[in-house]
Amino acid sequence: MRRPRSFPADLYNGHMKTWDAIVIGAGIIGLSVARELHRRGMSVLVVEKGEAAREASYAAAGMLVGSVEESPPALRELASTSAKMYPEFVHELEDESQSKVDFRQEGTIVLQRAGARVLGASSNTLTSSELRKREMQLEAEGYEAVMVEEASVNPRALSEAALTTCKHRGVDTSLRDEVVAVEVVNGRAAAVRTTKTGFAAGLVVNCAGAWAGKIPPCSFPTRPVKGQMLAVAMRDRNVLRHVVRAPEVYLVPRSSGRLLIGATVEEAGYDKRTDADTIHRMHRAGCGILRRDGPFPGWHFACASHGEDHRTGGLWGEGGLGHCGLFAGQV
């Protein structure tokens, strides 16, 4: 590993420890970036305003949507490439962290209104008998069922594995320490200023997601997009094996027997409150296509809509990638 450089003489304390790279944000993307930079021989510090991986990475459903038809045009190449890389990425994290992240490759069944086909060459239409063989409990009357080769993962387990791996590799962290500005010297990012102190590095990567655009001097075109979802306990963990996406709701099974039902898309700023009527509505929609019920503790998440990349000297930014967020970490 490279020896830390001395802190720039015109900023803060000239004898303060420095790093080759500072990553802002300890979500799955920030942790994955930190892991990869360290693997390439760089000393890395991750700075996080709260706890590691407790925002969108903690509450996402974990669908790895790789079909080009469902990805924004600017992200299609990213999603396609990432889908191919993901199995090896998961294998490495599980091996290094000695943990499992519930990576499932059973595929996704998309229920589309008859005549409203939106998926093309990357999918296969299922007959009624084929659908019953795959999922006996699905109520698909009035829908066209399409099989898509996609995977899913438990984002909480994935983030925890990434954090463990970073710790084992010697990546430094500063948690509960909000970055308020990136310091630029001679046109290049040289340090970050936080609510507690300052840190110096020759490279700064902004992985703050929905908060990325609030860190000066660069203005990233990001905004928070709120979603609400709920979880139910399946009586039998094999009731549903595939991820199911319908126009009104999606269902994401976990190997533990938990079933996630989601999700809303709301322009609600950083408001994290859940709404009982909304949770009940999603529960009813889920029961409409899967005849099972159970308790429904609701939770929320705030993910960022995707924005254009921004780069200045030594400063890279990731402003949130919506439903493609889990994909971006390993590309």
N, C-alpha and C positions, 0 to 999 in steps of 0.2 A: 504493500500500500504506500501511496505517496505520503511524504511528510507534510503536515499541514503548513500552509504558507503563513507568513506573518500578516497581521491585520493591516490594511492600508493606513499609512501614517496620518492621513487627513480625516480619518473616520474613527470615532470612538477611541478605544485603547489600542495603541500600536503593538502591544504584546499579547493581545487576545488570540486564542486559538482560532484557526480558520479551517475551512473545508474546501475540497475541490468543487463540491456541488451542494446546494441547499434545495430541498424539495419542500414546497409549501403545500400542506395538506396530507393527512395520513389516512385517506380513503384507499380503496383497492388500487386505484390508478397511481396515487402518490407512492404507496408502498411498493408496488411493482416496479415503478420507475427507479426508486431508491435501490431496490435489490439489483436491478440490471446495471445501474451505474457503478455500484460497488463491485459487481462481478467483473466489470471492465477495469478494475483497478483504481477507482476513485474513492476518496474519503467523502462520506455523505452524511448530511444532517437533515432530518425531517422535522419540520416545525408545524405544529397543529394547534388550532385555537381551543380545542376541547380534548376529548378522549379519542384515541385512535379508532378509526372505522366505526363511528357511531352516528353518522348522518345517513346519506343515501346508501352507502355501502352496507349499512346495518339492516336497512329495511327493504331493500329491493327484493323482487320476487326471484330473480336469478335466471330468467329466460335468456338464452344466448341466441338471439334472433339473427340468423345469418343469411336469410333469403333476401336477395337484392331488391325484390319488389316491395318489401316492407321497410327498407332502410332509406333515409334521405339520400338523394343523389350524391352529395358530397362525402357521404360516409360509406358508400357501397363497397368500394375497394377495401377499406379498412375492415368492414364487417366480414367480407368474404375471406380475406387473408387471415384474420384473427380466428375464424371458425376452424381453419385448417391447422392453426398453431395451438389451439387450446388444449387438446389432449396431452401434448408434451408439456405444456405450461403447468397443467394440473399435476401431472406425474412428478415434475421437479419439485413443486411446492409440497406435495404430500410426502415425498421422499426426504426433503430437507427438514420439514417440520414434524415428521413422524405422526401425522394426523390425516384424517379423511375429510374431504370437502363435499361429499355427496354429489359427485359429477355423474349425471345420468344421461345416457345417449339413446333412450327409447324412441325419441322423436316427438314431434308435435302434430296434433290433429287440429286443423283449422276448420271451423264450421262457418261456411259462407252462405249467405242468402242465395237461393237458386237464381241463377242468371247474373249474379253480381261477382263473378270470378275476378279476383285481384292477383292471384298467384299464378305464375307461369311455369317455365321449364323446370324449375327447381322443386316441383311438387308433383304428386300423383293423386288423382281422384280415386276415392274408395267407394266401392259398391256397398250396399246395405249389409250384405253378408260379410264382406271384408271388414267393415267397421265393427260389426258384432264380435268377430273373432278377436279384434284388438281390444275393444272396450265394451263389455256387456252392459254396463250401467249408463252409457251415454244415451240421452234422449235427443236424437238428431232430426226429428220430423220437421220438414220445411227448410232444412239446411243441406247444402252440399258439403260432404266431408272430404278434406284434402290432407294428405299425409306429407309432412315436410321433415326432412332430415335436419333436425336441430337438437341441441343439448340443453341441459339446465344444470345449475350448480347452486349450492347453498352459500349465498354471499357472506353470511356471518362466519361460517367455517372457512371460507376462502380468505377472507380478510384476516382472520385470526392466524391462519397458516402463513400468510404473507408477513404479518407482523412478527411471528415467531422466527421465520427465516431471516428477516432483517436483523433481529436481535442476535441470532446465532452468527451472522456474518460480521457483526460489529458496526452496523449502521447506528449512528447516534440519533436520539430523539429529544425534542423539547415539547412536551405536551402542556395543554392549558396555557398556551403562550401565543397570542394572536399576532400575526404579522400585520402591521399597519402601513408599511411602505417598503418598496424596493429602492435601495440607494443606487444611483447610476453615477459612475465616474468616467469621464472621457468617452461618453457614449456607450458604456458597457455596464451591465449589472455587476455590482461589486459587493453588495451586502444587503441584508434585510433588517429592518427596524421593527421590533415587537413591542408589546405593552410592557415587557419586563426589561429588555436589553437589546443588544444588536449582535448579529452574526455575519461573518464575512465569507465569501466564496467567489470563485471565478465564474460560476454558472448558477443561475437560479431557474428552477422549473416551478411554475405556478400550477399546482394541481388542486386548487381550492374549490373546484366545481362551481356550485351556484354562487359562491362568494368570491370567485376569481376576479370578477370585474370591479370589486370594491377596494382592491389593493393598488394604490397609485405607484408609479406615475402612468402606467399603461391602462387604458380603458378597454377591457374585453367585452364584447357584445353578449353578455350572459344575463339571464334572469332566472329566478327560482320558479319551478313548476311543481306544485303540490300534488301528491297522490295519496289516496286512502285505500287501505286493503284490510282484510281480516284473515284469521286463521281458524280452521276447524280441525277437530281430531277425527280421522276416519276410523270407523269401527274395525275395519280390516285394511291394513296398509296396502293390500293389493286391489282395493276397490278401483283405483285409478292408477295406471302406470305411465300414461303419456301426459305431457302438457297439452291442455286444450285451450284454444282461443276461439271465442265466439264474438259477434259484434258488440254484445253488451257486457261481456265479462271474460276473464280468463281464469283457468284453474292450473295450479302448479303443485304437483305432489312431491313430498319429500319421502325419503326412504324410512324416516322415523315414524311415518303414519300421519304426519301433519299435512294439511292441504291449505294452500294459500289461494285466496279468492280476491281478485282485484280487477282493475284499480281505476280510480278517478284520475282525471287530468285537469287541474284547476290552476287558474291564474290568481293565486292567493298570496303572493309574496312569500314571506317567511313564516306565515301562520301555520303552526303545527297541530292545531286542534283537530280532533276527529269529530264527526257528526253522526249521531246515532241513527238518524233517518237514512243517511247515505250508507252506513254499514248494513242496515237491514235490507236496503234495496239491493246491494250487491249479493247479500246472502240469498235473497229470493231468486236473483238471476242465476246464481250458481246452482241452487236446487232445481231450477227449471231445466237444466241440461244434465244434472247428475242427481239422482234420487237418493241422496243421503243428507243427513243434517247433523248438527252437533253444536257445541258452544261456540260462540264467535267473539273472542276478544279482539277488538280492532286496534290497529296501530296506524301510524302515518309515516310518510317519508317525504323529503324534499329533494328532488333531483333537478339538475340544471338542464335547460334546453341547450341544444348544441349551438355553438357560435363559431365564427371563423377563427382560425389560428392567428396568433399575433406573435411576432418575433422582433425583438430589438437585440442589440449586441449582448450576448450572454444571458438573455432572458427568453425562456420558452413558456408558453401558456397552454393549459388545458382547462377550458371553461365549462366542462360538463358536456356529456354526450347523450343525454336522455336515455332511451332504452338500449343504446349501444355502449353505455358506460363500462359495463363489465368486460367488454371486448377490448377496450383500449389499453389495458394494463400491460399486455404482453407483446404489443406490436411496436 
